[in-house]
Amino acid sequence: MVTTIGPTTHVVPSRPGFPRQRRVHHYVGVVSDDTWNALANLFVDESYATVKGYVRTYVLHRHLLEHLPAAPATVLDVGGGAGNQSFPLASLGYDVTLLDSSPAMLDKARERLDRLALEAQGRVTLLQGDGESASEVVEGRRYDAVLCHGVLGYLARPETLMTQLCRCASDGGVVSVMTANAATMAVRPAMQRRWDDALKAFDARVETGVLGVASRADTVEGLSELMRREGVEPLGWYGVWLFVDWLEFAGATLDPTDTDQLESTARVELEASRRDPYRQMSRVFHLLGRRIDHRG
């Protein structure tokens, strides 16, 4: 049975070592919970149903499998939304806890859980709460891997959430962060021929994205330093998507139902995500680190 914890749901028996029901916290930053509730359908049903959405999930999944410990390791997905990234891990045998502050996003997660095999469903716990209080929400539990993909950019500052992510990782555990790349802010307006905006974007950190809400970008170097301060040593970083981004801005139509083309596209994007100069041009980056193991 899926364990769901939140203010509008009943409490079901939790597996040993998992949190009890807790008061819900809310994100304080660029985007409010109300905004995410309103965007839930657009984000889950439309954004992930595109070729770019498939590429994002595929590329990040492959990166993770190269660094995560073997199943049944424990995974905390902070700001995990509908589980697009972590539910495939549950299907592979990982023990997944998904934490999100948005009731609407968690409703989407419950819908998607029904599509998983019963055995995989039993490895998933849903928590409603704030990532900036993650260690409190999970009651101090440590995880073999902590994921936070596409969340940092919607907060005014990254420091508090980065601290929480690192704090929730066990000794030797992996911390995985995906966010917007401050080094490539001019790409989108330039590809859209908004030349005045592109010129300003070289020194910008905030933009209004495809969801119509403001988002902030970070640098690999800046987040790597925040990891080190919390005892997490960066392992390396990747791009996430590149060519599908440029094609979309150029007005090309990419068919998500053409499975052969979809798989070929994803393989090319995966290779580009690992290589310079391609990864440097991605508008998002994927940074991974490992918490220093003090167990000797």
C-alpha positions in Angstrom: 0.0 0.0 0.0 1.2 3.5 -0.8 1.8 5.5 2.4 0.4 9.1 2.0 0.9 11.8 4.6 -0.8 15.1 4.4 -3.5 17.3 5.9 -6.3 16.2 3.7 -5.6 12.5 3.8 -6.1 9.8 6.4 -3.1 8.2 8.0 -2.4 4.7 6.9 0.1 2.4 8.6 3.6 3.4 7.7 6.5 1.0 7.1 9.1 0.8 9.9 11.5 3.8 9.9 9.1 6.1 7.9 7.7 9.3 9.2 4.4 9.7 11.0 1.9 12.4 10.0 3.3 15.9 10.2 2.1 19.4 9.8 2.5 20.6 6.3 5.0 23.3 5.5 5.0 25.5 2.4 7.6 26.7 0.0 8.6 30.3 0.5 10.3 31.7 -2.6 9.6 32.6 -6.2 6.6 30.3 -6.7 3.8 29.7 -4.2 1.9 26.5 -3.6 -1.2 28.0 -5.1 0.8 28.5 -8.3 1.9 24.9 -8.4 -1.6 23.7 -7.7 -2.8 25.7 -10.7 0.0 24.4 -12.9 -0.2 20.8 -12.0 -2.0 19.6 -15.1 0.1 21.7 -17.5 3.4 20.6 -15.9 2.6 16.9 -15.7 0.3 16.2 -18.6 1.8 18.6 -21.2 5.4 19.2 -20.2 6.3 15.6 -19.7 4.3 14.4 -22.7 6.7 16.1 -25.1 9.9 14.8 -26.7 11.8 17.2 -24.4 10.0 15.8 -21.4 10.9 12.2 -22.4 14.5 13.3 -23.0 14.7 14.9 -19.6 13.4 11.8 -17.8 15.6 9.4 -19.9 18.8 11.3 -19.6 18.5 12.0 -15.9 17.5 8.3 -15.3 20.6 7.1 -17.0 22.8 9.5 -15.1 21.3 8.3 -11.8 21.8 4.6 -12.6 25.5 5.4 -13.1 25.9 6.8 -9.6 23.2 5.4 -7.3 23.9 2.4 -5.1 22.1 -0.8 -6.1 18.4 -1.4 -5.2 16.8 -1.7 -2.7 18.6 1.5 -1.7 16.5 4.3 -0.3 15.7 7.4 -2.4 14.2 10.7 -1.3 12.8 12.8 -4.1 12.4 16.4 -2.9 9.9 18.4 -4.9 9.2 15.2 -6.8 5.9 16.3 -8.2 4.1 13.4 -10.0 7.0 11.0 -9.6 8.2 11.2 -13.2 11.8 10.7 -12.1 11.6 8.6 -9.0 8.7 6.1 -9.8 10.8 4.4 -12.5 13.4 3.8 -9.7 10.6 2.2 -7.6 9.9 -0.1 -10.5 13.6 -1.1 -10.4 13.4 -2.1 -6.7 14.4 1.2 -5.0 12.5 2.3 -1.9 11.2 5.8 -2.8 9.9 8.6 -0.6 8.4 11.5 -2.7 8.2 14.8 -0.9 6.2 17.7 -2.4 4.5 20.7 -1.0 1.7 20.8 -3.6 -1.5 18.8 -2.9 -2.3 19.0 -6.7 1.0 17.5 -7.6 0.6 14.7 -5.1 -2.8 14.0 -6.5 -1.0 13.6 -9.9 1.5 11.3 -8.2 -1.3 9.1 -6.8 -2.8 8.8 -10.3 0.5 7.8 -11.8 1.1 5.3 -9.0 -1.9 3.3 -10.1 -0.1 2.6 -13.4 2.8 0.9 -11.5 2.9 -2.8 -10.6 1.6 -3.5 -7.1 5.0 -4.5 -5.9 6.4 -1.2 -7.0 3.6 0.8 -5.5 4.4 -0.8 -2.1 7.9 0.7 -2.3 6.6 4.3 -2.5 5.8 6.7 0.3 4.2 10.1 -0.5 4.8 13.0 1.9 3.3 16.5 1.7 5.8 19.1 3.0 8.4 21.7 2.3 11.8 20.9 0.9 13.4 23.7 2.9 12.3 21.7 6.0 12.9 18.3 4.5 15.0 16.9 7.4 12.2 17.8 9.8 9.5 16.4 7.6 11.2 13.0 7.3 12.1 13.1 11.0 15.8 13.0 10.6 15.9 9.9 8.4 18.9 9.6 6.1 18.6 8.3 2.5 21.1 6.5 0.2 20.1 9.1 -2.5 18.4 12.5 -2.4 17.0 13.9 -5.6 15.9 17.5 -6.3 15.2 18.1 -9.9 13.7 21.4 -11.2 13.0 22.9 -7.8 15.9 25.2 -6.9 15.1 27.7 -9.6 11.7 28.5 -8.0 13.2 29.5 -4.7 14.6 33.0 -4.0 17.9 31.5 -2.8 19.4 28.0 -3.0 21.3 27.8 0.3 18.6 26.5 2.6 17.3 23.8 0.3 20.8 22.7 -0.6 21.6 22.3 3.1 18.5 20.2 3.6 19.3 18.0 0.7 22.8 17.3 2.0 21.5 16.8 5.5 19.1 14.1 4.3 21.8 12.1 2.6 23.4 9.2 4.5 27.2 8.8 4.8 28.2 7.8 1.3 24.8 8.8 -0.1 24.3 10.6 -3.4 22.8 14.1 -3.8 21.4 14.8 -7.2 20.4 18.3 -8.3 19.0 19.5 -11.6 18.4 23.2 -12.2 18.7 26.0 -14.8 22.2 26.9 -16.0 23.1 30.6 -15.4 25.8 30.4 -18.0 23.3 29.9 -20.8 20.6 32.4 -20.0 20.9 34.1 -23.4 20.1 31.0 -25.4 16.4 31.0 -25.2 15.8 34.7 -26.1 18.4 34.5 -28.8 16.8 31.4 -30.4 13.5 33.3 -30.3 15.1 36.3 -31.9 14.5 38.6 -28.9 17.8 40.2 -29.4 17.5 43.0 -26.8 16.4 40.4 -24.2 19.3 38.1 -25.2 21.8 40.9 -24.7 20.5 41.5 -21.2 20.3 37.8 -20.4 24.1 37.3 -20.5 24.2 38.8 -17.0 20.8 37.8 -15.8 19.8 35.1 -13.3 16.0 35.2 -13.6 13.7 34.6 -16.5 10.0 33.7 -17.2 9.9 30.2 -18.5 7.5 28.1 -20.6 5.2 27.7 -17.6 4.7 31.4 -17.4 6.3 31.8 -13.9 9.6 33.4 -12.9 12.5 31.1 -12.3 16.1 31.6 -11.2 19.3 30.0 -12.5 22.5 28.8 -10.7 26.0 27.9 -11.6 27.7 24.5 -11.4 30.5 26.2 -9.4 28.2 27.9 -7.0 26.1 24.8 -6.1 29.3 22.6 -5.9 30.6 25.0 -3.3 27.4 24.8 -1.3 27.7 21.0 -1.4 31.2 21.1 -0.1 30.2 23.3 2.8 27.7 20.5 3.8 30.2 17.7 3.6 29.1 16.5 0.1 31.9 16.1 -2.5 30.8 16.9 -6.0 31.2 13.9 -8.4 30.6 15.7 -11.6 28.0 17.4 -13.7 26.1 16.9 -17.0 23.9 18.7 -19.4 20.3 17.4 -19.7 18.9 18.5 -23.1 20.3 20.5 -26.0 19.2 19.7 -29.5 15.5 19.2 -28.8 15.6 22.6 -27.1 17.0 24.3 -30.1 14.6 22.5 -32.5 11.7 23.6 -30.4 12.7 27.2 -30.4 13.2 27.0 -34.2 9.6 25.9 -34.6 10.3 22.2 -35.5 7.6 19.7 -34.7 8.9 16.7 -32.7 6.5 13.8 -32.6 6.5 12.0 -29.2 4.6 9.1 -30.8 7.4 8.2 -33.2 9.1 5.7 -30.8 12.1 5.0 -33.1 12.9 8.7 -33.5 12.2 9.3 -29.8 14.7 6.7 -28.7 17.4 7.8 -31.2 16.9 11.4 -30.0 17.3 10.4 -26.4 20.5 8.5 -27.1 22.0 11.5 -28.9 21.0 13.8 -26.0 22.5 11.4 -23.5 25.8 11.5 -25.3 25.8 15.3 -25.6 25.1 15.6 -21.9 28.4 14.0 -21.1 30.7 15.9 -23.6 32.1 19.4 -23.9 31.2 21.7 -25.5 27.7 20.3 -25.7 26.9 20.0 -22.0 28.1 23.6 -21.5 25.4 24.8 -23.8 22.5 23.0 -22.1 20.1 25.4 -20.5 19.9 23.1 -17.5 22.6 21.1 -15.7 22.6 17.9 -13.5 25.1 18.0 -10.6 25.8 15.0 -8.5 27.7 14.7 -5.2 28.5 12.1 -2.6 28.3 12.7 1.1 31.6 12.1 2.8 31.5 8.7 4.5 32.6 9.1 8.2 32.0 5.4 8.9 35.7 4.6 8.2 
